[in-house]
Amino acid sequence: MKSIVFLVALGGLALSGCGKKEAKSTSSSTNENYSSGNPVTAPVDYLGALAKAKKNSEKTIDTVGLNQAVQQFNVTEGRYPKDLNELVTEKYLPRLPEAPYGMKIVYDANTGTVKVVPK
């Protein structure tokens, strides 16, 4: 009887020591991974991924819309606007879009490019 208990305990220790270990990796600020792989934290992981996707889509939409307005201004006026507010005063845009949280809109009047960058 003692030998059976001893074998079961020895087998349990052997199996618990043979688990697969994952290497920890540092995630950069541009490549964040919101999945921990734990089913308990799945709702939190999902909400984090949604927030990141929303921020990325807002950034893309704002950049594309502003770049199109700048190009229309350039074709019509023959020059790039001095600043983005000129697009509103000349009625190319009804208003300037707000940058996503933690971001800012940067405009280069020499090249006519609009970028959304972190603050």
Secondary structure, DSSP 4 states (H G I P E B T S, - for coil): -HHHHHHHHHHHHHHHHTPPPPPP-PPPSSS-----S-GGGHHHHHHHHHHHHHHHHHHHHHHHHHHHHHHHHHHHHSS--SSTHHHHHTTS-SSPPPPPTTEEEEEETTTTEEEEEE-
